[in-house]
Amino acid sequence: MKFPQTLPSTHQQLLEKIIAAFSQDPRILGIGASGSFAADSMDKYSDLDLVIAVEPSEFDDIMKERFEIIDRVEGKLAAFTGEHVGEPRLVIALFEPNTVHVDLKFVALPDAATRVDETKVVWERESYLSDVYQHSQHHFPQPDPQWIEDRFWIWTHYAATKIARGEYFETLEFISFIRQVVLSPLALKQGGFTPFGVRKVEKYLPEFAKQLEETVAKPEPASLTKAVKKCVGLYLELREKETVNTNAEAQTVAEAYLNKECGE
């Protein structure tokens, strides 16, 4: 395996330790690397995103022993499982001496075919993992404009009620949700980029990122109202580039409610 040119030496040293340790376990059939590794766009702050492909009949045992296996890699500082991101197969770990973050997703070999981005094989027995990737395609979930439109005006009403009631930090969380789930994914998709929340929006869409700054509010009514209205305005601009069945009545009522309860 030829490593990417942007792979920092600190990350390469750790990856080689992981390969050396994991390859000693005959139940592990291959290791893949995705994310910035596969895209050859790493820097010293990058994670190592690894897929650990396991013999299917051994998967349950491997899941029970994951932390023991990871402990074989010199320098492990801390680790925990990824239920908070909906992926219990994932172990998120930190390694010294260079404080490198590593995501290790343990999967039964056939399940390695299901992936959201390109994955490079960094080690394998025979050609097990390469064969899986050769006969499957990665697919990153795209935002669904109709799903968003069906919800957006109820969300707008929700924000207005929280501002009016004085639940300012709840409103801040709502605005963050809209940036993460609606605005940035739509903008990135329309720009031809991977719609991964707000990640790298500053790099790929700097002009849009400047507009997003206007959605960052203080926990006070006027600032929050201005930010929510900016979210609405940006959404309407993005919606014009999508094919959706709009709900004009819900939009009118929600915007009027926002103006009535929170000020014009």
JOPEFEN-V755885 format. One record per pair of residues at least 12 apart in sequence whose ideal C-beta (glycine too) atoms are under 6 Angstrom apart, sorted by the first residue. I is the first residue (numbers start at 0). J is the second residue. Records with the same first field share a line. If there is no record, write none. Layout:
# JOPEFEN-V755885
I->J / J
This chain:
# JOPEFEN-V755885
0->121
3->39
5->39 / 41
6->41
7->43
9->97
10->47 / 99
13->94 / 99
16->72 / 73
17->72
18->122
20->71 / 72
26->53 / 54 / 57 / 61
27->53
28->52 / 54 / 108 / 124 / 127
29->52 / 123 / 127 / 128
30->49 / 51 / 121 / 122
31->50 / 118 / 120 / 128
32->49 / 119 / 121
33->48 / 116 / 118
34->48
37->117 / 118 / 119
46->100 / 102
47->101
48->102
49->103
50->104 / 111 / 118
51->103 / 105
52->108 / 111 / 128
53->105 / 107
55->107 / 108
58->107
61->105
65->90 / 105
74->94 / 95
75->94
76->93 / 95
77->93
78->90 / 92
79->91
88->104 / 105
89->104
90->103
111->131
112->131 / 135
114->137
115->139
116->137 / 139
117->137
139->193
141->188
142->184 / 185 / 188 / 194
144->241 / 243
145->243
147->181
148->243
152->249 / 250 / 253
155->253
156->253 / 256
158->170 / 173 / 227
159->256 / 257 / 260 / 261
162->220 / 223 / 224 / 261
163->260
167->218
168->218
170->223
174->214 / 226
177->230
178->197
179->196 / 197
182->233
183->196 / 197 / 200
185->237
186->204 / 207
189->240
190->204
213->229
214->226 / 229 / 230
224->261 / 262
